[in-house]
Amino acid sequence: MGEQTTLRSSRLGRMAAFAGTGARVGMNYLKHYGQRCVGAPQDENLLHERNAEAVYKTFSELKGGPLKLAQMLSIDQGLLPDAYASRFAQAQYSAPPLSYPLVARTFRREMGKSPLEIFDSFSETAAHGASIGQVHKAVKDGRAFAVKVQYPGVAESLRSDLRIVKPVALQILGVRESDVEDYFREVEERLLEETDYKLELQRSQELSAASSHLDGVSFPRYFPELSCRRILTMEWIEGLALDRFAKGSANSEERDRIGQALWDFYEFQIHTLRFFHADPHPGNFLVRDGGLVVLDFGCAKKIEPEFYRRHFRFLDERLLDDRDALLSSLEDLSILLPGDTDAYRSRIAGLCAESIEILARPFRKGFFDFSNPTFMRSIYDLGERNRRDENLRGFRGRRGSPDSIYVNRAYFGLYSLLHTIGARVHTRLPDWLRES
């Protein structure tokens, strides 16, 4: 994929790009339904593929919030139509990198110097291009660095981008704006944090230090003196990306060891620190010397005590046999609302009971084989059934806590990674649940 030599950073320019995409999507719908009206055979999947291609092309060129949103949506394979999920998954790996002159311009604006006035050498070609920024390899005094450079205008345009892209996301997801307003606000807040590299530096150092005792888990060293609000410099680490490790020739023992390190890392951060790495895609992890290296704390989430208690109460399998306790827990988390009819309550409780049974399985077993395709298939099938269930769209109201977005994302991503690796890991319920 070639380098991108320009990036629309003005609000008007980005609005024009979204408008053009909206026109292309609208034209696709007009052609589709026009042909249907005259009795011509139609392919719904082809409509989705054309629209997904148009939307993703614009998102990848604009980068920032739109591309990050595509990346987030692609993690949950039951959330999107297949065409969108497949296309948006490219956001994790193949965003076209910006050309070197744009990178050098960012350095001069933010650091007052060009890259080669700071480092002895600096790769003109990005080693990795992502949604908020891209990584270059640099060398200074014999030490290799990974330098993350934020795309121009991303932070300044993020709020307006999300407002413009919201209707597209709502249409893809098939939900009402009034029902998900709090969720979009949560996503916006986290994305704004990701544009603050000073905050990421602080969190990276804090979370790395707090997790440094974990067996088989390591972190790069960070360099505040070579970092600022739009540039973040860390130690360059050679390793095998997690998806490449998964596709490689590692034996079952090696896969289990990496899987266990990944499980232990998330369990410690979520259940002990209550502050966790919330971007679980393969590009944020390396395998080196038989251990796991954790990269990129740009997206991190704190868990407040009351939400933690309410949310993880659903790991208790006793809820499946105690309907009153289940209903009470669903009310506690605002999944059931005061105005719900008995029919609504029964339907939602049934769906939640099915989800609890599936998603909490790893915690209840003590030892879980994520390589078994049956488990992930049951999650995908549940998501697909719910996505296609027209009756679920009648459940009005803002259900659940916005705080659940990134917790659920972390666990779905964790399960997906462990399945991709083919790992078998030791698991257990959090202590407070085992003792209750």
ZIRA-V167006 format. One record per residue. N is the residue number from 1. RES is the residue in three letters. D_CENTER is the distance of its C-alpha to the mean C-alpha in Angstrom with 2 decimals. Layout:
[[N;RES;D_CENTER] [N;RES;D_CENTER]]
//
This chain:
[[1;MET;22.83] [2;GLY;24.94] [3;GLU;24.27] [4;GLN;23.71] [5;THR;26.76] [6;THR;26.06] [7;LEU;23.29] [8;ARG;24.05] [9;SER;23.67] [10;SER;26.11] [11;ARG;25.21] [12;LEU;27.82] [13;GLY;26.69] [14;ARG;23.10] [15;MET;24.52] [16;ALA;26.79] [17;ALA;24.05] [18;PHE;22.29] [19;ALA;25.78] [20;GLY;26.56] [21;THR;23.53] [22;GLY;24.47] [23;ALA;27.97] [24;ARG;27.02] [25;VAL;24.97] [26;GLY;27.90] [27;MET;30.37] [28;ASN;28.63] [29;TYR;28.91] [30;LEU;32.54] [31;LYS;33.46] [32;HIS;31.88] [33;TYR;33.63] [34;GLY;36.75] [35;GLN;37.26] [36;ARG;36.64] [37;CYS;39.39] [38;VAL;41.89] [39;GLY;41.14] [40;ALA;39.37] [41;PRO;36.99] [42;GLN;33.30] [43;ASP;30.14] [44;GLU;27.19] [45;ASN;24.79] [46;LEU;26.30] [47;LEU;25.71] [48;HIS;21.98] [49;GLU;21.89] [50;ARG;23.81] [51;ASN;21.78] [52;ALA;18.41] [53;GLU;20.02] [54;ALA;21.35] [55;VAL;18.20] [56;TYR;16.08] [57;LYS;19.05] [58;THR;19.18] [59;PHE;15.51] [60;SER;15.69] [61;GLU;19.02] [62;LEU;18.14] [63;LYS;14.92] [64;GLY;13.57] [65;GLY;12.15] [66;PRO;12.71] [67;LEU;11.01] [68;LYS;7.85] [69;LEU;8.08] [70;ALA;8.82] [71;GLN;5.92] [72;MET;3.74] [73;LEU;7.10] [74;SER;7.75] [75;ILE;6.00] [76;ASP;8.63] [77;GLN;11.75] [78;GLY;14.01] [79;LEU;12.68] [80;LEU;13.91] [81;PRO;17.22] [82;ASP;17.28] [83;ALA;18.14] [84;TYR;15.12] [85;ALA;12.70] [86;SER;14.69] [87;ARG;14.95] [88;PHE;11.42] [89;ALA;10.42] [90;GLN;12.65] [91;ALA;10.31] [92;GLN;9.01] [93;TYR;12.71] [94;SER;15.34] [95;ALA;15.17] [96;PRO;18.88] [97;PRO;19.72] [98;LEU;22.06] [99;SER;25.67] [100;TYR;27.33] [101;PRO;29.47] [102;LEU;26.52] [103;VAL;25.14] [104;ALA;28.67] [105;ARG;29.00] [106;THR;26.01] [107;PHE;27.72] [108;ARG;31.03] [109;ARG;29.67] [110;GLU;27.66] [111;MET;29.76] [112;GLY;33.06] [113;LYS;33.36] [114;SER;32.29] [115;PRO;30.21] [116;LEU;33.47] [117;GLU;35.20] [118;ILE;32.72] [119;PHE;32.07] [120;ASP;34.65] [121;SER;32.49] [122;PHE;29.24] [123;SER;27.78] [124;GLU;28.02] [125;THR;25.45] [126;ALA;21.80] [127;ALA;20.71] [128;HIS;17.09] [129;GLY;15.79] [130;ALA;12.24] [131;SER;11.15] [132;ILE;12.76] [133;GLY;15.29] [134;GLN;16.86] [135;VAL;18.55] [136;HIS;22.31] [137;LYS;24.59] [138;ALA;27.50] [139;VAL;30.56] [140;LYS;32.74] [141;ASP;35.75] [142;GLY;34.81] [143;ARG;31.32] [144;ALA;28.22] [145;PHE;25.27] [146;ALA;21.75] [147;VAL;21.67] [148;LYS;18.56] [149;VAL;19.85] [150;GLN;18.17] [151;TYR;18.88] [152;PRO;21.90] [153;GLY;21.60] [154;VAL;17.82] [155;ALA;18.31] [156;GLU;21.42] [157;SER;20.17] [158;LEU;16.80] [159;ARG;18.39] [160;SER;20.61] [161;ASP;17.99] [162;LEU;15.96] [163;ARG;19.33] [164;ILE;20.29] [165;VAL;17.20] [166;LYS;17.06] [167;PRO;19.89] [168;VAL;18.28] [169;ALA;15.12] [170;LEU;17.59] [171;GLN;19.72] [172;ILE;17.12] [173;LEU;16.00] [174;GLY;19.67] [175;VAL;19.56] [176;ARG;21.77] [177;GLU;20.85] [178;SER;22.93] [179;ASP;21.02] [180;VAL;17.52] [181;GLU;18.72] [182;ASP;17.69] [183;TYR;14.07] [184;PHE;13.98] [185;ARG;15.75] [186;GLU;13.23] [187;VAL;10.38] [188;GLU;13.16] [189;GLU;14.16] [190;ARG;10.98] [191;LEU;10.79] [192;LEU;14.51] [193;GLU;14.20] [194;GLU;12.15] [195;THR;15.20] [196;ASP;17.55] [197;TYR;18.04] [198;LYS;20.83] [199;LEU;18.62] [200;GLU;16.17] [201;LEU;19.39] [202;GLN;20.64] [203;ARG;17.63] [204;SER;17.39] [205;GLN;21.08] [206;GLU;21.08] [207;LEU;18.41] [208;SER;19.75] [209;ALA;23.24] [210;ALA;22.58] [211;SER;21.01] [212;SER;23.50] [213;HIS;25.70] [214;LEU;23.36] [215;ASP;25.02] [216;GLY;23.57] [217;VAL;20.79] [218;SER;21.29] [219;PHE;19.87] [220;PRO;21.05] [221;ARG;23.60] [222;TYR;22.91] [223;PHE;25.64] [224;PRO;26.06] [225;GLU;29.19] [226;LEU;27.34] [227;SER;24.46] [228;CYS;24.34] [229;ARG;22.14] [230;ARG;20.91] [231;ILE;21.54] [232;LEU;20.31] [233;THR;22.37] [234;MET;21.87] [235;GLU;23.69] [236;TRP;23.31] [237;ILE;22.68] [238;GLU;23.69] [239;GLY;21.88] [240;LEU;20.50] [241;ALA;16.84] [242;LEU;15.53] [243;ASP;15.50] [244;ARG;19.00] [245;PHE;20.13] [246;ALA;19.17] [247;LYS;21.25] [248;GLY;24.01] [249;SER;27.14] [250;ALA;26.13] [251;ASN;28.20] [252;SER;27.17] [253;GLU;28.03] [254;GLU;25.77] [255;ARG;22.82] [256;ASP;23.56] [257;ARG;23.83] [258;ILE;20.43] [259;GLY;18.88] [260;GLN;20.85] [261;ALA;19.77] [262;LEU;16.05] [263;TRP;16.98] [264;ASP;19.28] [265;PHE;16.91] [266;TYR;14.45] [267;GLU;17.50] [268;PHE;19.30] [269;GLN;16.72] [270;ILE;15.97] [271;HIS;19.57] [272;THR;21.63] [273;LEU;20.08] [274;ARG;18.11] [275;PHE;15.88] [276;PHE;12.88] [277;HIS;10.32] [278;ALA;7.01] [279;ASP;4.78] [280;PRO;6.17] [281;HIS;6.73] [282;PRO;10.51] [283;GLY;11.15] [284;ASN;10.69] [285;PHE;13.51] [286;LEU;17.12] [287;VAL;20.07] [288;ARG;23.32] [289;ASP;26.66] [290;GLY;25.43] [291;GLY;22.85] [292;LEU;19.15] [293;VAL;18.19] [294;VAL;15.08] [295;LEU;14.01] [296;ASP;12.23] [297;PHE;12.09] [298;GLY;11.21] [299;CYS;8.61] [300;ALA;10.76] [301;LYS;11.95] [302;LYS;15.56] [303;ILE;16.87] [304;GLU;20.24] [305;PRO;22.98] [306;GLU;23.82] [307;PHE;20.37] [308;TYR;19.95] [309;ARG;23.31] [310;ARG;22.71] [311;HIS;19.31] [312;PHE;20.19] [313;ARG;23.61] [314;PHE;22.22] [315;LEU;22.23] [316;ASP;26.01] [317;GLU;27.37] [318;ARG;30.53] [319;LEU;28.90] [320;LEU;29.31] [321;ASP;33.06] [322;ASP;33.52] [323;ARG;32.85] [324;ASP;33.92] [325;ALA;31.56] [326;LEU;28.66] [327;LEU;29.61] [328;SER;30.03] [329;SER;26.55] [330;LEU;25.06] [331;GLU;27.20] [332;ASP;26.17] [333;LEU;22.51] [334;SER;23.68] [335;ILE;22.56] [336;LEU;26.29] [337;LEU;27.99] [338;PRO;31.70] [339;GLY;32.68] [340;ASP;31.36] [341;THR;34.15] [342;ASP;35.00] [343;ALA;33.75] [344;TYR;30.31] [345;ARG;30.21] [346;SER;31.25] [347;ARG;28.75] [348;ILE;25.74] [349;ALA;27.07] [350;GLY;27.45] [351;LEU;23.90] [352;CYS;22.60] [353;ALA;25.09] [354;GLU;23.91] [355;SER;20.25] [356;ILE;21.50] [357;GLU;23.69] [358;ILE;21.03] [359;LEU;18.02] [360;ALA;20.40] [361;ARG;22.35] [362;PRO;21.07] [363;PHE;22.17] [364;ARG;25.55] [365;LYS;26.60] [366;GLY;26.86] [367;PHE;26.09] [368;PHE;23.61] [369;ASP;23.49] [370;PHE;19.99] [371;SER;21.72] [372;ASN;23.38] [373;PRO;21.89] [374;THR;23.27] [375;PHE;20.69] [376;MET;17.56] [377;ARG;19.81] [378;SER;20.73] [379;ILE;17.16] [380;TYR;16.69] [381;ASP;20.19] [382;LEU;19.72] [383;GLY;16.75] [384;GLU;18.84] [385;ARG;21.93] [386;ASN;20.42] [387;ARG;19.00] [388;ARG;22.49] [389;ASP;24.45] [390;GLU;26.17] [391;ASN;27.50] [392;LEU;24.14] [393;ARG;24.06] [394;GLY;27.20] [395;PHE;25.59] [396;ARG;25.79] [397;GLY;24.56] [398;ARG;21.52] [399;ARG;20.72] [400;GLY;18.91] [401;SER;17.56] [402;PRO;14.79] [403;ASP;14.15] [404;SER;13.00] [405;ILE;9.73] [406;TYR;7.85] [407;VAL;10.41] [408;ASN;9.96] [409;ARG;6.25] [410;ALA;7.58] [411;TYR;10.51] [412;PHE;9.47] [413;GLY;7.52] [414;LEU;10.71] [415;TYR;13.01] [416;SER;11.84] [417;LEU;12.30] [418;LEU;15.58] [419;HIS;16.74] [420;THR;16.21] [421;ILE;18.14] [422;GLY;20.69] [423;ALA;21.01] [424;ARG;23.26] [425;VAL;22.64] [426;HIS;24.59] [427;THR;23.03] [428;ARG;24.54] [429;LEU;24.26] [430;PRO;23.93] [431;ASP;27.49] [432;TRP;28.04] [433;LEU;27.44] [434;ARG;29.59] [435;GLU;32.34] [436;SER;32.40]]
//
